[in-house]
């Protein structure tokens, strides 16, 4: 009975150590250790990424809109959000920027 309790206690201590290591590893670091990137918060979007990023649906270039913090595909009329400096390029996460306005067909009687 004592050995079973000791085993559970050891397992709990081991799990708490792993949790502390994980939390320590995922803790946000100060911007001073960003390798010379000063004057810019670490969560800001880097416009240089626009040279590499394309729309996953149309494979066309994207435009960065700073006021809404989104990447815009003008051709399809969709906007991909940027969350903590990381573009969310999942099509289901994109929002429509405008609707295709087609004239309604009128029925002639």
C-alpha positions as CSV (number, residue, x, y, z in Angstrom):
1,X,0.0,0.0,0.0
2,X,2.8,2.4,0.8
3,X,4.6,1.6,-2.4
4,X,1.4,2.4,-4.4
5,X,1.0,5.7,-2.7
6,X,4.7,6.5,-3.3
7,X,4.3,5.6,-7.0
8,X,1.3,8.0,-7.4
9,X,3.2,10.7,-5.6
10,X,6.2,10.2,-7.8
11,X,4.0,10.3,-10.9
12,X,2.4,13.5,-9.8
13,X,5.7,15.2,-9.1
14,X,7.1,14.1,-12.5
15,X,4.0,15.5,-14.2
16,X,4.3,18.8,-12.4
17,X,7.9,19.1,-13.5
18,X,7.0,18.5,-17.1
19,X,4.2,21.1,-16.8
20,X,6.6,23.6,-15.4
21,X,9.1,22.9,-18.2
22,X,6.4,23.3,-20.8
23,X,5.2,26.6,-19.3
24,X,8.7,27.9,-19.1
25,X,9.5,27.0,-22.7
26,X,6.3,28.6,-24.0
27,X,6.5,31.8,-21.9
28,X,6.8,34.9,-24.1
29,X,10.4,36.2,-24.3
30,X,11.3,39.9,-24.0
31,X,11.9,41.8,-27.2
32,X,15.5,42.5,-26.2
33,X,16.4,38.9,-27.2
34,X,14.9,39.1,-30.6
35,X,18.3,39.3,-32.4
36,X,18.5,43.0,-33.1
37,X,14.8,43.6,-33.9
38,X,14.1,46.8,-31.9
39,X,11.4,49.3,-32.1
40,X,8.8,46.7,-33.2
41,X,6.7,44.6,-30.9
42,X,7.3,40.9,-31.4
43,X,3.6,40.3,-32.4
44,X,3.7,42.8,-35.3
45,X,3.3,41.5,-38.9
46,X,6.4,41.7,-41.0
47,X,5.4,43.1,-44.5
48,X,8.5,41.3,-46.0
49,X,6.4,38.1,-45.7
50,X,4.3,39.4,-48.6
51,X,7.1,38.4,-51.0
52,X,6.4,34.8,-50.1
53,X,2.8,34.5,-49.1
54,X,0.0,34.0,-51.6
55,X,-3.7,33.2,-51.3
56,X,-4.1,29.5,-50.7
57,X,-7.2,29.4,-53.0
58,X,-6.2,31.5,-56.0
59,X,-2.4,31.5,-55.6
60,X,-2.4,35.2,-56.2
61,X,-0.5,37.9,-54.2
62,X,-2.0,39.4,-51.1
63,X,-2.2,43.0,-49.9
64,X,-1.5,43.9,-46.3
65,X,-4.2,46.2,-44.7
66,X,-2.7,47.7,-41.6
67,X,-6.0,49.3,-40.4
68,X,-7.7,45.9,-40.1
69,X,-4.6,43.8,-39.6
70,X,-5.5,41.5,-42.5
71,X,-4.2,40.1,-45.7
72,X,-6.5,41.0,-48.6
73,X,-7.1,39.0,-51.8
74,X,-8.6,41.6,-54.1
75,X,-9.6,39.2,-56.8
76,X,-11.7,36.9,-54.6
77,X,-12.8,39.6,-52.1
78,X,-11.6,37.8,-49.0
79,X,-9.5,38.9,-46.0
80,X,-7.3,36.6,-43.9
81,X,-6.8,37.7,-40.3
82,X,-3.4,38.2,-38.7
83,X,-3.3,37.0,-35.1
84,X,-0.3,37.8,-32.9
85,X,1.7,38.6,-36.0
86,X,0.9,35.2,-37.7
87,X,-1.4,35.2,-40.8
88,X,-4.2,32.7,-40.5
89,X,-4.3,31.4,-44.0
90,X,-7.1,28.9,-43.5
91,X,-9.8,29.6,-46.0
92,X,-12.6,28.9,-43.4
93,X,-11.1,31.7,-41.2
94,X,-11.2,34.3,-43.9
95,X,-14.0,36.8,-44.2
96,X,-15.7,38.2,-47.3
97,X,-14.8,41.8,-48.0
98,X,-17.5,42.4,-50.6
99,X,-20.3,40.5,-52.1
100,X,-20.5,39.9,-55.8
101,X,-23.4,42.1,-56.8
102,X,-25.3,40.4,-59.7
103,X,-28.5,42.1,-61.0
104,X,-31.5,40.1,-59.9
105,X,-33.4,38.5,-62.7
106,X,-36.9,39.7,-63.0
107,X,-39.6,37.4,-64.1
108,X,-41.6,38.6,-67.0
109,X,-45.2,37.5,-67.1
